[in-house]
Each structure stands twice: as C-alpha cells, then as structure tokens.
Amino acid sequence: MLLLALQVRLLRFQVRVVTRLRSSLEQSRRRLHDRPAAGQGGQATAEYALVLLGAAAIALLLAAWAVKSGKISQLFDAVADQLIDKAG
C-alpha cells in the first residue's frame, strides 16, 4: 500500500511538472505567433528552442531517475499484480 501511495505522489508530481511545462510552452508559442518588433523575431525563436530543450532535459532526468531507481519496474509489477488479483 505504501508503494502505491508513493506511486500516486510521483504521478501527481509528474502531472504538475508537465502542466507547468505545457503552460510555459503555450506562452512561448503565443509569443512566437505575436508579431515581434523588427529584429526580435530570432529572439522569440531562440526562447522557444530553449524552453523545448529545458522540457526535454527535465523529461530525460525524470526518465533516467525512474529507470535507475527501479520505480518503473515496481510500478509495472504492482499494476500487473493488481490485475492478476482482480482477474484470479
């Protein structure tokens, strides 16, 4: 039960991170579509690229941590066990 509670907390944290990243990406996208002043078009593109790189880096760090800590296999094992218990 403790493992399930930890998994729920991890999933909630991931949802918060993804929501914030999505919000940041949406703001950057809006800035890109607004007509920038002359000479600032490249700056908006660079900001958008940096936001995408930041989001990718965070996603890779989370994935690496999850794989290294064994949380992914624990999650799949817990889900499979629960499915087998309900089916059997």
C-alpha positions, -999 to 999 in steps of 0.1 A, spaced: 0 0 0 29 23 7 43 16 -27 10 26 -43 9 58 -23 44 67 -34 35 60 -70 5 82 -67 26 110 -53 52 105 -81 25 106 -107 9 138 -92 44 154 -92 49 144 -129 15 159 -138 24 192 -121 57 193 -139 41 185 -173 13 211 -166 39 238 -159 60 229 -189 29 229 -211 19 263 -198 54 276 -205 54 262 -239 20 277 -246 32 311 -235 63 308 -257 41 297 -286 19 327 -282 49 350 -281 61 334 -313 28 340 -331 26 376 -320 43 399 -345 76 408 -328 92 442 -334 117 444 -362 149 425 -353 134 405 -324 120 375 -344 151 355 -338 150 361 -301 115 346 -298 126 316 -318 156 312 -295 134 314 -264 111 288 -278 140 265 -285 154 270 -250 120 261 -235 118 230 -256 154 220 -246 145 226 -209 114 204 -211 133 177 -229 161 178 -202 136 175 -174 118 146 -191 151 128 -196 161 134 -160 128 120 -147 130 90 -170 166 83 -160 158 86 -123 128 63 -127 148 37 -146 178 39 -122 157 37 -91 136 8 -103 104 27 -99 92 18 -134 96 -19 -129 80 -16 -95 51 3 -110 45 -23 -137 49 -51 -112 23 -35 -89 -1 -29 -117 3 -65 -131 -2 -79 -96 -34 -60 -91 -47 -71 -124 -39 -107 -117 -55 -104 -83 -87 -90 -97 -88 -115 -126 -80 -145 -105 
